[in-house]
């Protein structure tokens, strides 16, 4: 009986995935115009559902909504000294309070800031918009974005910065990383994308990463304590304090490894037939390695798993770029279906048996559509 209730409570997400899959089937032969229409409709739906959610949907949503109201009542003179939040989040909340004191406005605006840049990112970089969008929900990124609002906004600015990297506009890349840092204190770490963009990826790279994986697993607690000491947050990020959901982190690490094996295999297939990997392709390989790295660290220290958000988002398009090297159409369709089934199964199994991992089940609507004017009060 409990499972049936949970299936009902996660029905909105299953509907979204069904819509994405069925509508995506129409785009078997994608054109830019049809892809743009597809992305627009899908991400309007995703943004709308995330924006009208209740404060009870998302582990930290209620906390942010309470902060929103307190920030609105705090004078500008005392704003930055009164809260632990970053300057970007404080300014956003303060400005939105001039429009409405209703924290639902924060949920709506943050959903736009999170999902619109991601939709643009998929449109510009994915070789299969339908698969990338489906995986956005199936791999748990959509749920995560409704949990960790500040970091999710930071990820969006990093994605904009990525477009600057591609255009060789390094100063603008650093600018967007700085803006991202205004929403989450971990974002400055993303300056590492700049050298990674210029660094090739080969067998030696894999060996280096394997060594990093082993070091991370063995010395995770020492690394955590060192970083906590460097940033002066010993009490909050101390390994004793953060703990670990080992089984959940292990499952996520295995998922990251599964995706990485597929991507690296098909990139290798392309190289065997004489196709030179682009800078973007090699960059995605680095992103997958960092996704695995922080998944492994997360097995020991849970706080590290949050850093996966900066890297697994690139897997959404990296997967599709790897699959384009499959010459046999039947094999390509099979791999897309396999990835879709794995992602759907992962989402449903976690939703049924560990809904607290996703933090967005059951889903509740927080907007009273009969009194929408309340959003402007």
Secondary structure, DSSP 4 states (H G I P E B T S, - for coil): -HHHHHHHHTHHHHHHHHHHHHHHHTTSS--HHHHHHHHHHHHHHHHHHHHTB-TTSSTTHHHHHHHHHHHHTS-HHHHHHH-SS-HHHHHHHHHHHHH-S-THHHHHHHHHHHHHHHHHHHHHH-S-HHHHHHHHHHTTHHHHHHH-HHHHHHHHHHHHHHHHHHTT-HHHHHHHHHHHHTT-TTGGGGGHHHHHHHS---HHHHHHHHHHHHHHHHSHHHHHHHHHHHHT-HHHH-HHHH---HHHHHHHHHHHHHHHHHHHHHHHHHHHTTPPPPHHHHHHHHHHHHHHHHHHHHHH-GGGGGGGHHHHHHHHHHHHHHHTT---HHHHHHHHHHHHHHHHHHHHHHHHH-HHHHS--S--B---GGGGGGGG-
